[in-house]
Amino acid sequence: MTSRKPDEQLARNSRLRLVRPRAFATARRAVTTRRTRPAPRPPEGTPPRQELARQARTVLGDAVRIARWASVARTPEALPARERAAAELDLTPDQIRAGWDRARLAGLVELHGDTARPGWRLHAWDRDDSAVLRGWVALFDAWSLVHPAPEDVAPGAVAEVVEAVPQLLSLLQLSAGPVLVPALLDLLRQRVEELREERCEVPAPDTAADPAEPAAATDALATEGLATEGLATEALAAEALAPLLGWALEGLAAVGALTLGEGQATLTPLGNWAVWVKLEQICVAAQSPAGNIEQSAEDMLRGCARLTPGPARAEYRAWLAARTLGSAVTELLAVARGEDALLRGLAFEALRVVGAPAEAEVRAAAEEPSLRPYALLWLAEYDGADPDDAQDVLTREEATWLWVDTAAAVADHGESTLLVRHLESAVQGTVPALLDEVRAVGHPRTVQVLVALAAAHPDPALAKAVRRAAFQVHTGGA
């Protein structure tokens, strides 16, 4: 038996089903499919959404202040800028660094080269409770990036604990009150043992024909991070897991998901609601505004987001008829340049209704990196290409950028199952190849997309690889 590297094993076991993707179809389904079933009611005692949003705004208060400062004063990552931000905002440099990380992970700010721009959630922060709650859930999903793991613990052991945390959260949610730390520690030990049993591929002694095979198997386990310095692979001591449990609980407390007492932990109302949302696999969206024809381009597109393509095109035609085409095209492209990826795709759907009068401005937009894939697809279809074949005009890098942008739209507006299914539309044949190219493409929402995908995917090994890629992008960007 020969050992395989983690990425080779992942490539072997997680080949993507190659499909011909339709541009933005997944993101539209993220909104339109939600109309067909009523949202489950939250558990009794859950605060109203306005109160949950108020709590989320409190948790992210410093991050919002830093994001608004950074959107005007550029990125505070450089030491002089951090010191200036600390002085102007009356925060310490460490608070600035922590708040900056939270702002990025919550989608409040995006980096474009050396410039920080406000994310769409920041624009909607004071008026849209859904945007606030989605921003907090994004931070909740990324708790392990917010709170650094102990440096003296092997990465494999850290990854196992991160993978086991959802079960701890479920216990906390079902208990509807404080849970003693020893009970959480016992559950963590059991769950980690289960994970190791599931992943152990060491052959039985009677199947090892080559004396070198046991050593090769041990090397494979070490490569996977299962044989760690801090934890024994055969039996887990509670004393060894206790520091990692403490780290996990502190990380969840740092993002406002739970509170820590004397030897116990309790979910906050926000944490309880988030766990319930994930268990029920629902997403909350804003109501479609009425009177789309009288609205701005942005509000009109938001109003049409939950319509199927046919009725949406009728709305686009009515909206365009009430305006001069030149000003309408300019307004739609301005929305496309914004931070909301769903609106970017919808803006180009509306431009398809415009047709020839939009050609010159769409060709100019093809020179802008964030609009280029959408513009090239628009131009290909305008020139007569079948929509199913239009993707052929994109380079591999452009197709990957579009995949990340569409995934961002799904993560912001859709359900986790759609995000998992969106994997099938990637042009790459395997998950490792996809992750390598996603890391290289430099999309500003890469970290948030990967964190959301890792949180949603049911395959623990794949989720672990995606989480690792998110961490690498996050630390590399920092």
LOVOSE-633580 format. One record per residue (C-alpha): residue number from 1; x, y, z. Coordinates in steps of 0.001 Angstrom, whole numbers, plus 500000, padded with zeros to 6 digits. Each point is the difference from the previous one (the first is absolute). Example, Ala and Ser with C-alpha at 12.3 -4.5 7.8 and 13.67 -1.06 7.14 Angstrom:
BEGIN
r marvo->1&xx->512300&yy->495500&zz->507800
r marvo->2&xx->501370&yy->503440&zz->499340
This chain:
BEGIN
r marvo->1&xx->500000&yy->500000&zz->500000
r marvo->2&xx->501352&yy->503438&zz->499133
r marvo->3&xx->499219&yy->503217&zz->501818
r marvo->4&xx->498144&yy->502777&zz->498251
r marvo->5&xx->500214&yy->503693&zz->500632
r marvo->6&xx->496803&yy->501653&zz->501313
r marvo->7&xx->499292&yy->501842&zz->496753
r marvo->8&xx->500527&yy->496809&zz->497987
r marvo->9&xx->497532&yy->498146&zz->502198
r marvo->10&xx->497545&yy->502861&zz->499764
r marvo->11&xx->500380&yy->500118&zz->496226
r marvo->12&xx->499399&yy->496281&zz->499822
r marvo->13&xx->496864&yy->500093&zz->502132
r marvo->14&xx->498428&yy->503318&zz->499044
r marvo->15&xx->499958&yy->500390&zz->496242
r marvo->16&xx->497527&yy->502594&zz->498882
r marvo->17&xx->497266&yy->499042&zz->497572
r marvo->18&xx->500833&yy->502104&zz->496961
r marvo->19&xx->496899&yy->501844&zz->498795
r marvo->20&xx->499435&yy->502815&zz->497564
r marvo->21&xx->499170&yy->502905&zz->502313
r marvo->22&xx->497446&yy->502623&zz->499126
r marvo->23&xx->501286&yy->503395&zz->501099
r marvo->24&xx->498341&yy->501085&zz->503222
r marvo->25&xx->497246&yy->497374&zz->499922
r marvo->26&xx->501089&yy->498720&zz->503404
r marvo->27&xx->499914&yy->503451&zz->501568
r marvo->28&xx->496499&yy->500654&zz->498646
r marvo->29&xx->498804&yy->496645&zz->501365
r marvo->30&xx->501427&yy->501085&zz->503349
r marvo->31&xx->497222&yy->502573&zz->500173
r marvo->32&xx->497138&yy->498598&zz->497930
r marvo->33&xx->499885&yy->496539&zz->501569
r marvo->34&xx->499351&yy->501435&zz->503448
r marvo->35&xx->496508&yy->501117&zz->498998
r marvo->36&xx->498673&yy->496473&zz->499775
r marvo->37&xx->500076&yy->499049&zz->503679
r marvo->38&xx->499174&yy->501867&zz->503201
r marvo->39&xx->502820&yy->500752&zz->502417
r marvo->40&xx->499934&yy->497907&zz->503198
r marvo->41&xx->499257&yy->501903&zz->503160
r marvo->42&xx->502938&yy->500521&zz->502387
r marvo->43&xx->499956&yy->498307&zz->503422
r marvo->44&xx->497771&yy->501522&zz->502639
r marvo->45&xx->501788&yy->502757&zz->501863
r marvo->46&xx->502155&yy->501084&zz->497043
r marvo->47&xx->500160&yy->503819&zz->499974
r marvo->48&xx->498457&yy->501804&zz->497018
r marvo->49&xx->502268&yy->500678&zz->497043
r marvo->50&xx->500320&yy->503672&zz->500889
r marvo->51&xx->501437&yy->499054&zz->503394
r marvo->52&xx->502327&yy->497381&zz->498506
r marvo->53&xx->501241&yy->502593&zz->497505
r marvo->54&xx->500550&yy->502487&zz->502836
r marvo->55&xx->502142&yy->497431&zz->501810
r marvo->56&xx->501942&yy->499261&zz->496813
r marvo->57&xx->500644&yy->503727&zz->499481
r marvo->58&xx->501369&yy->500149&zz->503557
r marvo->59&xx->502338&yy->497042&zz->499428
r marvo->60&xx->501310&yy->501534&zz->496768
r marvo->61&xx->499998&yy->503609&zz->501192
r marvo->62&xx->503784&yy->500482&zz->499874
r marvo->63&xx->500237&yy->498135&zz->496683
r marvo->64&xx->497425&yy->502345&zz->498448
r marvo->65&xx->501825&yy->503087&zz->501267
r marvo->66&xx->503303&yy->498702&zz->498605
r marvo->67&xx->498401&yy->499016&zz->496681
r marvo->68&xx->498531&yy->503475&zz->499576
r marvo->69&xx->503321&yy->501576&zz->500904
r marvo->70&xx->501896&yy->497699&zz->497632
r marvo->71&xx->497644&yy->500670&zz->497092
r marvo->72&xx->501007&yy->503654&zz->500184
r marvo->73&xx->503585&yy->499767&zz->501273
r marvo->74&xx->501063&yy->496834&zz->498102
r marvo->75&xx->501128&yy->496766&zz->501590
r marvo->76&xx->501152&yy->500058&zz->503665
r marvo->77&xx->502151&yy->496891&zz->499561
r marvo->78&xx->503297&yy->501890&zz->499852
r marvo->79&xx->501360&yy->500902&zz->503432
r marvo->80&xx->499910&yy->503816&zz->499513
r marvo->81&xx->496399&yy->499800&zz->498798
r marvo->82&xx->499030&yy->497818&zz->502978
r marvo->83&xx->501509&yy->502532&zz->502366
r marvo->84&xx->498152&yy->502835&zz->498268
r marvo->85&xx->496736&yy->498057&zz->500120
r marvo->86&xx->500542&yy->499250&zz->503680
r marvo->87&xx->500515&yy->503668&zz->500775
r marvo->88&xx->497012&yy->501192&zz->497979
r marvo->89&xx->497631&yy->497295&zz->501226
r marvo->90&xx->501278&yy->499914&zz->503593
r marvo->91&xx->500878&yy->496301&zz->499772
r marvo->92&xx->503221&yy->498111&zz->500650
r marvo->93&xx->502037&yy->498649&zz->497047
r marvo->94&xx->499042&yy->496467&zz->501076
r marvo->95&xx->496322&yy->500964&zz->499952
r marvo->96&xx->500484&yy->501480&zz->496530
r marvo->97&xx->501621&yy->496795&zz->498754
r marvo->98&xx->497257&yy->497827&zz->501487
r marvo->99&xx->497234&yy->502279&zz->498737
r marvo->100&xx->501540&yy->500085&zz->496529
r marvo->101&xx->500007&yy->496189&zz->499836
r marvo->102&xx->496372&yy->499911&zz->501141
r marvo->103&xx->499002&yy->502614&zz->497447
r marvo->104&xx->501530&yy->497982&zz->497165
r marvo->105&xx->498532&yy->496688&zz->501135
r marvo->106&xx->496541&yy->501519&zz->500495
r marvo->107&xx->500036&yy->501491&zz->496497
r marvo->108&xx->500011&yy->503590&zz->501253
r marvo->109&xx->503104&yy->500941&zz->498051
r marvo->110&xx->501727&yy->498618&zz->496923
r marvo->111&xx->503566&yy->500426&zz->498798
r marvo->112&xx->500625&yy->500965&zz->496381
r marvo->113&xx->503755&yy->500103&zz->499660
r marvo->114&xx->501222&yy->502449&zz->502629
r marvo->115&xx->496630&yy->501713&zz->500338
r marvo->116&xx->497281&yy->499143&zz->502505
r marvo->117&xx->496446&yy->500395&zz->498767
r marvo->118&xx->496812&yy->499696&zz->502031
r marvo->119&xx->498139&yy->496737&zz->499434
r marvo->120&xx->496313&yy->500043&zz->499103
r marvo->121&xx->499105&yy->498935&zz->503537
r marvo->122&xx->501639&yy->503142&zz->501348
r marvo->123&xx->497855&yy->502129&zz->497693
r marvo->124&xx->496879&yy->498250&zz->501307
r marvo->125&xx->501135&yy->499760&zz->503628
r marvo->126&xx->497733&yy->502626&zz->501557
r marvo->127&xx->496841&yy->499137&zz->498066
r marvo->128&xx->500027&yy->496284&zz->499195
r marvo->129&xx->499770&yy->497504&zz->502869
r marvo->130&xx->500461&yy->497083&zz->497588
r marvo->131&xx->503347&yy->501382&zz->498827
r marvo->132&xx->501092&yy->500425&zz->503619
r marvo->133&xx->499037&yy->496452&zz->500976
r marvo->134&xx->501644&yy->498531&zz->496907
r marvo->135&xx->503166&yy->501918&zz->500799
r marvo->136&xx->500007&yy->498635&zz->503535
r marvo->137&xx->499349&yy->496432&zz->498791
r marvo->138&xx->502988&yy->500345&zz->497641
r marvo->139&xx->502109&yy->500965&zz->503023
r marvo->140&xx->498508&yy->497121&zz->502006
r marvo->141&xx->500997&yy->497543&zz->497257
r marvo->142&xx->503556&yy->501373&zz->500109
r marvo->143&xx->500448&yy->499898&zz->503779
r marvo->144&xx->503172&yy->497870&zz->499716
r marvo->145&xx->501628&yy->502725&zz->497867
r marvo->146&xx->499048&yy->502748&zz->502443
r marvo->147&xx->501526&yy->498306&zz->503040
r marvo->148&xx->503523&yy->498617&zz->499317
r marvo->149&xx->500567&yy->496398&zz->501036
r marvo->150&xx->502699&yy->499147&zz->502569
r marvo->151&xx->503395&yy->500016&zz->498331
r marvo->152&xx->501227&yy->496847&zz->501751
r marvo->153&xx->497213&yy->497781&zz->498621
r marvo->154&xx->500304&yy->498155&zz->496705
r marvo->155&xx->497787&yy->501322&zz->497175
r marvo->156&xx->498382&yy->496583&zz->499597
r marvo->157&xx->498714&yy->500040&zz->503563
r marvo->158&xx->498645&yy->503534&zz->499517
r marvo->159&xx->498189&yy->498934&zz->496826
r marvo->160&xx->498390&yy->497063&zz->501819
r marvo->161&xx->498657&yy->502242&zz->502733
r marvo->162&xx->498632&yy->502494&zz->497446
r marvo->163&xx->498248&yy->497094&zz->498300
r marvo->164&xx->498518&yy->498843&zz->503316
r marvo->165&xx->498704&yy->503412&zz->501095
r marvo->166&xx->496600&yy->499745&zz->498208
r marvo->167&xx->499120&yy->497036&zz->502216
r marvo->168&xx->500888&yy->502019&zz->503095
r marvo->169&xx->497822&yy->502846&zz->498754
r marvo->170&xx->497116&yy->497597&zz->499422
r marvo->171&xx->500248&yy->498786&zz->503598
r marvo->172&xx->500027&yy->503582&zz->501244
r marvo->173&xx->496967&yy->500822&zz->497868
r marvo->174&xx->498026&yy->496941&zz->501082
r marvo->175&xx->500827&yy->500633&zz->503662
r marvo->176&xx->498434&yy->503484&zz->499829
r marvo->177&xx->502179&yy->501122&zz->502882
r marvo->178&xx->503459&yy->499676&zz->501571
r marvo->179&xx->502014&yy->496856&zz->499261
r marvo->180&xx->502883&yy->498966&zz->502249
r marvo->181&xx->503435&yy->500022&zz->498423
r marvo->182&xx->500724&yy->496372&zz->501029
r marvo->183&xx->496937&yy->498876&zz->498006
r marvo->184&xx->501216&yy->501958&zz->496971
r marvo->185&xx->503475&yy->498543&zz->500436
r marvo->186&xx->498637&yy->496451&zz->500090
r marvo->187&xx->497950&yy->500623&zz->496836
r marvo->188&xx->503012&yy->501553&zz->498274
r marvo->189&xx->502144&yy->496966&zz->500852
r marvo->190&xx->497351&yy->497625&zz->498651
r marvo->191&xx->499553&yy->501991&zz->496805
r marvo->192&xx->503731&yy->500254&zz->499280
r marvo->193&xx->500359&yy->496254&zz->500549
r marvo->194&xx->497152&yy->499420&zz->497525
r marvo->195&xx->501666&yy->502264&zz->497442
r marvo->196&xx->503270&yy->498131&zz->500333
r marvo->197&xx->498313&yy->496617&zz->499669
r marvo->198&xx->498203&yy->501200&zz->496869
r marvo->199&xx->503211&yy->501216&zz->498395
r marvo->200&xx->502402&yy->497297&zz->501091
r marvo->201&xx->501078&yy->497974&zz->496950
r marvo->202&xx->502798&yy->497957&zz->501608
r marvo->203&xx->499756&yy->496402&zz->498637
r marvo->204&xx->499417&yy->497092&zz->502323
r marvo->205&xx->503226&yy->498129&zz->500996
r marvo->206&xx->499106&yy->496906&zz->497943
r marvo->207&xx->499692&yy->502061&zz->496809
r marvo->208&xx->503457&yy->501578&zz->500224
r marvo->209&xx->502180&yy->497982&zz->497638
r marvo->210&xx->502820&yy->502517&zz->499927
r marvo->211&xx->501887&yy->500709&zz->503267
r marvo->212&xx->500348&yy->503618&zz->498885
r marvo->213&xx->496255&yy->500501&zz->499880
r marvo->214&xx->499441&yy->500806&zz->503701
r marvo->215&xx->502538&yy->502805&zz->499749
r marvo->216&xx->498324&yy->501273&zz->496839
r marvo->217&xx->496622&yy->499952&zz->501721
r marvo->218&xx->501414&yy->501927&zz->502942
r marvo->219&xx->501430&yy->502577&zz->497603
r marvo->220&xx->496592&yy->500356&zz->498364
r marvo->221&xx->498354&yy->500621&zz->503358
r marvo->222&xx->502599&yy->502556&zz->500904
r marvo->223&xx->499466&yy->501738&zz->496668
r marvo->224&xx->496264&yy->500171&zz->500671
r marvo->225&xx->500692&yy->501549&zz->503388
r marvo->226&xx->498409&yy->497098&zz->501868
r marvo->227&xx->503147&yy->499029&zz->501877
r marvo->228&xx->500631&yy->503148&zz->502017
r marvo->229&xx->502424&yy->500880&zz->502708
r marvo->230&xx->497339&yy->501176&zz->502422
r marvo->231&xx->497517&yy->497137&zz->499592
r marvo->232&xx->500536&yy->496227&zz->499896
r marvo->233&xx->498508&yy->498246&zz->496980
r marvo->234&xx->498784&yy->496961&zz->501937
r marvo->235&xx->498487&yy->501561&zz->503087
r marvo->236&xx->499142&yy->503611&zz->500677
r marvo->237&xx->500683&yy->501441&zz->503409
r marvo->238&xx->497610&yy->502643&zz->501264
r marvo->239&xx->502991&yy->501953&zz->501283
r marvo->240&xx->501359&yy->500264&zz->496466
r marvo->241&xx->496696&yy->501193&zz->498533
r marvo->242&xx->499161&yy->502459&zz->502784
r marvo->243&xx->502183&yy->502864&zz->498647
r marvo->244&xx->498488&yy->499585&zz->496540
r marvo->245&xx->496482&yy->499987&zz->501422
r marvo->246&xx->500852&yy->503185&zz->501874
r marvo->247&xx->501290&yy->501531&zz->496781
r marvo->248&xx->496840&yy->499066&zz->498119
r marvo->249&xx->497691&yy->501351&zz->502706
r marvo->250&xx->501986&yy->503232&zz->500224
r marvo->251&xx->499882&yy->500349&zz->496206
r marvo->252&xx->496225&yy->499551&zz->499931
r marvo->253&xx->499646&yy->502431&zz->502879
r marvo->254&xx->502188&yy->502503&zz->498133
r marvo->255&xx->497486&yy->500140&zz->497137
r marvo->256&xx->497024&yy->500271&zz->502370
r marvo->257&xx->498670&yy->496455&zz->499553
r marvo->258&xx->500220&yy->498969&zz->503643
r marvo->259&xx->500845&yy->501214&zz->503484
r marvo->260&xx->502394&yy->498325&zz->502409
r marvo->261&xx->499286&yy->499658&zz->503698
r marvo->262&xx->501688&yy->498160&zz->502841
r marvo->263&xx->500573&yy->496586&zz->498432
r marvo->264&xx->497110&yy->500285&zz->497562
r marvo->265&xx->498987&yy->501412&zz->496618
r marvo->266&xx->496679&yy->501370&zz->498742
r marvo->267&xx->498917&yy->500965&zz->496502
r marvo->268&xx->499070&yy->503646&zz->499584
r marvo->269&xx->496693&yy->500788&zz->498264
r marvo->270&xx->502040&yy->500691&zz->496856
r marvo->271&xx->501857&yy->496698&zz->500280
r marvo->272&xx->496806&yy->498071&zz->500696
r marvo->273&xx->498323&yy->501573&zz->496964
r marvo->274&xx->503013&yy->499321&zz->497751
r marvo->275&xx->500170&yy->496341&zz->500986
r marvo->276&xx->496268&yy->499640&zz->499377
r marvo->277&xx->500337&yy->501680&zz->496590
r marvo->278&xx->502735&yy->497582&zz->498983
r marvo->279&xx->498103&yy->496997&zz->501281
r marvo->280&xx->496911&yy->501046&zz->498075
r marvo->281&xx->502047&yy->501039&zz->496934
r marvo->282&xx->498055&yy->503172&zz->499436
r marvo->283&xx->500993&yy->503492&zz->498956
r marvo->284&xx->498124&yy->503210&zz->500627
r marvo->285&xx->499654&yy->502542&zz->497213
r marvo->286&xx->498526&yy->503446&zz->499771
r marvo->287&xx->496505&yy->500387&zz->498587
r marvo->288&xx->499811&yy->500984&zz->496344
r marvo->289&xx->499116&yy->503700&zz->499823
r marvo->290&xx->496849&yy->501046&zz->498168
r marvo->291&xx->499901&yy->502511&zz->497157
r marvo->292&xx->503185&yy->498903&zz->498229
r marvo->293&xx->499482&yy->502323&zz->497039
r marvo->294&xx->500296&yy->503065&zz->502224
r marvo->295&xx->503101&yy->498742&zz->501790
r marvo->296&xx->503699&yy->500599&zz->499400
r marvo->297&xx->501852&yy->497336&zz->498042
r marvo->298&xx->501313&yy->498410&zz->503198
r marvo->299&xx->496601&yy->499843&zz->501704
r marvo->300&xx->498350&yy->498802&zz->496795
r marvo->301&xx->502495&yy->497135&zz->499689
r marvo->302&xx->499506&yy->499069&zz->503642
r marvo->303&xx->496276&yy->499961&zz->499391
r marvo->304&xx->500414&yy->497743&zz->496965
r marvo->305&xx->502470&yy->497648&zz->501682
r marvo->306&xx->497283&yy->497630&zz->501210
r marvo->307&xx->498227&yy->499852&zz->496648
r marvo->308&xx->500609&yy->497242&zz->497482
r marvo->309&xx->501766&yy->501135&zz->496792
r marvo->310&xx->496828&yy->500565&zz->497939
r marvo->311&xx->498192&yy->502352&zz->502409
r marvo->312&xx->503322&yy->501679&zz->500804
r marvo->313&xx->500568&yy->500856&zz->496331
r marvo->314&xx->496526&yy->501545&zz->499863
r marvo->315&xx->500922&yy->502173&zz->502977
r marvo->316&xx->503285&yy->501000&zz->498339
r marvo->317&xx->498144&yy->501042&zz->496825
r marvo->318&xx->497500&yy->502083&zz->501964
r marvo->319&xx->502786&yy->501677&zz->501990
r marvo->320&xx->502008&yy->500734&zz->496833
r marvo->321&xx->496949&yy->501414&zz->498209
r marvo->322&xx->499671&yy->502695&zz->502654
r marvo->323&xx->503578&yy->501253&zz->499428
r marvo->324&xx->502379&yy->501048&zz->497266
r marvo->325&xx->502085&yy->496969&zz->499043
r marvo->326&xx->503316&yy->501802&zz->500440
r marvo->327&xx->499326&yy->500962&zz->503604
r marvo->328&xx->498487&yy->496580&zz->500738
r marvo->329&xx->503095&yy->498160&zz->498721
r marvo->330&xx->502277&yy->502274&zz->502014
r marvo->331&xx->497948&yy->499403&zz->503137
r marvo->332&xx->499969&yy->496212&zz->499536
r marvo->333&xx->503779&yy->499874&zz->499505
r marvo->334&xx->500463&yy->502132&zz->503113
r marvo->335&xx->498088&yy->497349&zz->501957
r marvo->336&xx->502101&yy->497270&zz->498385
r marvo->337&xx->503124&yy->501719&zz->501321
r marvo->338&xx->498669&yy->499746&zz->503556
r marvo->339&xx->500828&yy->497422&zz->502633
r marvo->340&xx->496907&yy->497757&zz->499738
r marvo->341&xx->500817&yy->497170&zz->497566
r marvo->342&xx->496335&yy->499054&zz->499569
r marvo->343&xx->499157&yy->503514&zz->498786
r marvo->344&xx->503022&yy->499908&zz->497661
r marvo->345&xx->498592&yy->496961&zz->498206
r marvo->346&xx->496465&yy->501385&zz->499971
r marvo->347&xx->501235&yy->503298&zz->498545
r marvo->348&xx->501425&yy->498150&zz->497001
r marvo->349&xx->496750&yy->498056&zz->499652
r marvo->350&xx->498227&yy->503355&zz->499732
r marvo->351&xx->502605&yy->501179&zz->497473
r marvo->352&xx->499148&yy->496991&zz->497831
r marvo->353&xx->496517&yy->501458&zz->499695
r marvo->354&xx->501520&yy->503325&zz->498871
r marvo->355&xx->501894&yy->498320&zz->497168
r marvo->356&xx->501853&yy->502041&zz->497353
r marvo->357&xx->499849&yy->503421&zz->501734
r marvo->358&xx->502069&yy->498536&zz->502850
r marvo->359&xx->502730&yy->498462&zz->497831
r marvo->360&xx->502525&yy->502846&zz->500115
r marvo->361&xx->499852&yy->500404&zz->503771
r marvo->362&xx->500115&yy->496245&zz->500586
r marvo->363&xx->503093&yy->499743&zz->497769
r marvo->364&xx->501619&yy->502728&zz->502077
r marvo->365&xx->498999&yy->498182&zz->503193
r marvo->366&xx->501854&yy->496908&zz->498758
r marvo->367&xx->503239&yy->501848&zz->500841
r marvo->368&xx->499064&yy->500049&zz->503707
r marvo->369&xx->501132&yy->496800&zz->501783
r marvo->370&xx->496918&yy->499673&zz->502207
r marvo->371&xx->497611&yy->500393&zz->497048
r marvo->372&xx->502031&yy->498263&zz->497282
r marvo->373&xx->498533&yy->496459&zz->500260
r marvo->374&xx->496437&yy->501329&zz->500000
r marvo->375&xx->500708&yy->502390&zz->497137
r marvo->376&xx->501676&yy->497316&zz->497867
r marvo->377&xx->497046&yy->497657&zz->500488
r marvo->378&xx->497598&yy->502834&zz->499102
r marvo->379&xx->501960&yy->500783&zz->496832
r marvo->380&xx->500225&yy->496328&zz->498997
r marvo->381&xx->496237&yy->499582&zz->500297
r marvo->382&xx->499439&yy->503339&zz->498229
r marvo->383&xx->502138&yy->498695&zz->497109
r marvo->384&xx->497771&yy->496937&zz->499724
r marvo->385&xx->501707&yy->497389&zz->502186
r marvo->386&xx->497757&yy->497478&zz->501720
r marvo->387&xx->499821&yy->500801&zz->503750
r marvo->388&xx->501206&yy->496452&zz->500765
r marvo->389&xx->503109&yy->500566&zz->497847
r marvo->390&xx->500714&yy->503605&zz->501002
r marvo->391&xx->502243&yy->498884&zz->502879
r marvo->392&xx->502577&yy->498909&zz->497408
r marvo->393&xx->500987&yy->503660&zz->499483
r marvo->394&xx->501356&yy->500190&zz->503546
r marvo->395&xx->503549&yy->499116&zz->500918
r marvo->396&xx->500528&yy->497544&zz->502837
r marvo->397&xx->500821&yy->502883&zz->502355
r marvo->398&xx->496917&yy->501981&zz->498961
r marvo->399&xx->497770&yy->496943&zz->500452
r marvo->400&xx->501464&yy->499420&zz->503459
r marvo->401&xx->499451&yy->503643&zz->500954
r marvo->402&xx->496384&yy->499709&zz->498839
r marvo->403&xx->499603&yy->496782&zz->502017
r marvo->404&xx->501161&yy->501770&zz->503177
r marvo->405&xx->497802&yy->503025&zz->499290
r marvo->406&xx->496953&yy->497795&zz->499468
r marvo->407&xx->500845&yy->498054&zz->503164
r marvo->408&xx->500104&yy->503313&zz->501874
r marvo->409&xx->496496&yy->500773&zz->498738
r marvo->410&xx->498778&yy->496600&zz->501162
r marvo->411&xx->501717&yy->500353&zz->503376
r marvo->412&xx->498410&yy->503425&zz->500518
r marvo->413&xx->496505&yy->499230&zz->498766
r marvo->414&xx->499520&yy->496236&zz->499740
r marvo->415&xx->499913&yy->496733&zz->501838
r marvo->416&xx->502968&yy->497867&zz->500970
r marvo->417&xx->498836&yy->497095&zz->497827
r marvo->418&xx->500219&yy->502214&zz->496903
r marvo->419&xx->503518&yy->501038&zz->500945
r marvo->420&xx->501015&yy->496341&zz->500198
r marvo->421&xx->498360&yy->499283&zz->496638
r marvo->422&xx->501796&yy->503007&zz->498520
r marvo->423&xx->503203&yy->497932&zz->500246
r marvo->424&xx->498805&yy->497993&zz->497000
r marvo->425&xx->500135&yy->503046&zz->497730
r marvo->426&xx->503757&yy->500521&zz->500500
r marvo->427&xx->502101&yy->499574&zz->496865
r marvo->428&xx->502664&yy->498151&zz->501975
r marvo->429&xx->499762&yy->496224&zz->500227
r marvo->430&xx->500931&yy->499596&zz->503660
r marvo->431&xx->499621&yy->501925&zz->503226
r marvo->432&xx->503789&yy->500485&zz->500515
r marvo->433&xx->500297&yy->501482&zz->496503
r marvo->434&xx->497044&yy->502284&zz->500685
r marvo->435&xx->501455&yy->501168&zz->503322
r marvo->436&xx->503407&yy->500686&zz->498439
r marvo->437&xx->498477&yy->502155&zz->497279
r marvo->438&xx->497547&yy->501717&zz->502327
r marvo->439&xx->502899&yy->501005&zz->502241
r marvo->440&xx->501907&yy->501354&zz->496992
r marvo->441&xx->497167&yy->501967&zz->498395
r marvo->442&xx->499947&yy->502673&zz->502717
r marvo->443&xx->496262&yy->500558&zz->500352
r marvo->444&xx->499331&yy->502307&zz->503003
r marvo->445&xx->497324&yy->497644&zz->501361
r marvo->446&xx->502125&yy->496835&zz->499837
r marvo->447&xx->500360&yy->499520&zz->503758
r marvo->448&xx->496295&yy->500495&zz->500707
r marvo->449&xx->499006&yy->497620&zz->497189
r marvo->450&xx->502353&yy->497251&zz->501165
r marvo->451&xx->498942&yy->500361&zz->503638
r marvo->452&xx->496336&yy->499796&zz->499005
r marvo->453&xx->500636&yy->496963&zz->497790
r marvo->454&xx->501929&yy->498234&zz->502765
r marvo->455&xx->497181&yy->500673&zz->502453
r marvo->456&xx->497380&yy->498688&zz->497558
r marvo->457&xx->501661&yy->496917&zz->498529
r marvo->458&xx->499025&yy->496662&zz->501577
r marvo->459&xx->503298&yy->498261&zz->499111
r marvo->460&xx->502360&yy->500561&zz->502980
r marvo->461&xx->503175&yy->499362&zz->497994
r marvo->462&xx->499004&yy->502399&zz->497241
r marvo->463&xx->498838&yy->502605&zz->502515
r marvo->464&xx->503362&yy->499719&zz->501756
r marvo->465&xx->501887&yy->500618&zz->496744
r marvo->466&xx->497823&yy->502993&zz->499170
r marvo->467&xx->500466&yy->501400&zz->503523
r marvo->468&xx->503759&yy->499622&zz->499617
r marvo->469&xx->499883&yy->501878&zz->496699
r marvo->470&xx->497958&yy->502791&zz->501620
r marvo->471&xx->502562&yy->500275&zz->502789
r marvo->472&xx->502861&yy->500159&zz->497503
r marvo->473&xx->498316&yy->502765&zz->498015
r marvo->474&xx->499127&yy->501880&zz->503205
r marvo->475&xx->503494&yy->499858&zz->501474
r marvo->476&xx->501640&yy->500694&zz->496650
r marvo->477&xx->497839&yy->503079&zz->499531
r marvo->478&xx->500785&yy->501188&zz->503498
